[in-house]
């Protein structure tokens, strides 16, 4: 279970174009054959925050990228400027 959670969290970070210094919080929990991925993006001063949750099959490698897209679409410039998502 830990390995699947780490893979999902790293996939989210990659889809966001984030790194170890990006203002992001993420938690993955396994529920049966599914993963529940909860994430929040923040502005560096903490004044802005967007959150989202995705539930997807543990084998669905696109689940984290869908959540990344949702989060970035809701985020203001103060948050988005700290992420550089790869072109899809």
C-alpha positions, 0 to 999 in steps of 0.5 A, a space after each residue: 500500500 505504501 508503494 502505491 501511495 508514493 507512486 500516486 503522490 509522485 505522479 501528482 507532483 510531476 503533473 503539477 510540475 512541482 518539486 520538493 520546495 513547492 507549496 503542496 500538501 498531499 495524502 493518499 489512502 488506500 480503500 480496497 482496490 482504490 486510492 483516495 488522493 487528497 491534495 492542497 496547493 497553497 500560495 507561499 504566504 499561505 493566504 490562498 489555498 485550493 483543495 481537491 480529492 480524487 478517487 481512482 483505481 490503484 492501477 489508474 496512472 492518470 488519476 493523479 494528473 486529473 487531480 493536478 489539472 483540477 487543482 491548477 484550474 481553480 488556483 489563482 496566480 499566486 499559486 499557479 506561478 509556483 508550478 510548471 506543469 508539463 505540456 500534455 
